[in-house]
Amino acid sequence: RRRRRRGKGRGKKRKGKGKKRGKGRRRGSKGRKKKKGKGKKRKRRRRRRRKGSKGKGK
C-alpha cells in the first residue's frame, strides 16, 4: 500500500506542474490568461483522481 501511494502521488504532481507551467511562462501575456483557466481545471481533476485511487486501494 505504501509503495503504490508514493509512486502515484509523485508522478502526477511532477508531470502536471512541469508541463503546464512551462507553456504558460513562454507565451508571456497570453500565458497569464490561460494560467487562470488551467489552474481551476487542475484542482477539479486532482480531486476526482484522488477519490478514485483511494476507493480502489481500500
Contact map, one row per residue, 1 for C-alpha under 8 A:
1111100000000000000000000000000000000000000000000000000010
1111110000000000000000000000000000000000000000000000000000
1111111000000000000000000000000000000000000000000000000000
1111111100000000000000000000000000000000000000000000000000
1111111110000000000000000000000000000000000000000000000000
0111111111000000000000000000000000000000000000000000000000
0011111111100000000000000000000000000000000000000000000000
0001111111110000000000000000000000000000000000000000000000
0000111111111000000000000000000000000000000000000000000000
0000011111111100000000000000000000000000000000000000000000
0000001111111110000000000000000000000000000000000000000000
0000000111111111000000000000000000000000000000000000000000
0000000011111111100000000000000000000000000000000000000000
0000000001111111110000000000000000000000000000000000000000
0000000000111111111000000000000000000000000000000000000000
0000000000011111111100000000000000000000000000000000000000
0000000000001111111110000000000000000000000000000000000000
0000000000000111111111000000000000000000000000000000000000
0000000000000011111111100000000000000000000000000000000000
0000000000000001111111110000000000000100000000000000000000
0000000000000000111111111000000000100000000000000000000000
0000000000000000011111111100000000000000000000000000000000
0000000000000000001111111110001000000000000000000000000000
0000000000000000000111111111011101100000000000000000000000
0000000000000000000011111111001100000000000000000000000000
0000000000000000000001111111001000000000000000000000000000
0000000000000000000000111111111000000000000000000000000000
0000000000000000000000011111111100000000000000000000000000
0000000000000000000000000011111110000000000000000000000000
0000000000000000000000010011111111000000000000000000000000
0000000000000000000000111111111111100000000000000000000000
0000000000000000000000011001111111110000000000000000000000
0000000000000000000000000000111111111000000000000000000000
0000000000000000000000010000011111111100000000000000000000
0000000000000000000010010000001111111110000000000000000000
0000000000000000000000000000000111111111000000000000000000
0000000000000000000000000000000011111111100000000000000000
0000000000000000000100000000000001111111110000000000000000
0000000000000000000000000000000000111111111000000000000000
0000000000000000000000000000000000011111111100000000000000
0000000000000000000000000000000000001111111110000000000000
0000000000000000000000000000000000000111111111000000000000
0000000000000000000000000000000000000011111111100000000000
0000000000000000000000000000000000000001111111110000000000
0000000000000000000000000000000000000000111111111000000000
0000000000000000000000000000000000000000011111111100000000
0000000000000000000000000000000000000000001111111110000000
0000000000000000000000000000000000000000000111111111000000
0000000000000000000000000000000000000000000011111111100000
0000000000000000000000000000000000000000000001111111110000
0000000000000000000000000000000000000000000000111111111000
0000000000000000000000000000000000000000000000011111111100
0000000000000000000000000000000000000000000000001111111110
0000000000000000000000000000000000000000000000000111111111
0000000000000000000000000000000000000000000000000011111111
0000000000000000000000000000000000000000000000000001111111
1000000000000000000000000000000000000000000000000000111111
0000000000000000000000000000000000000000000000000000011111
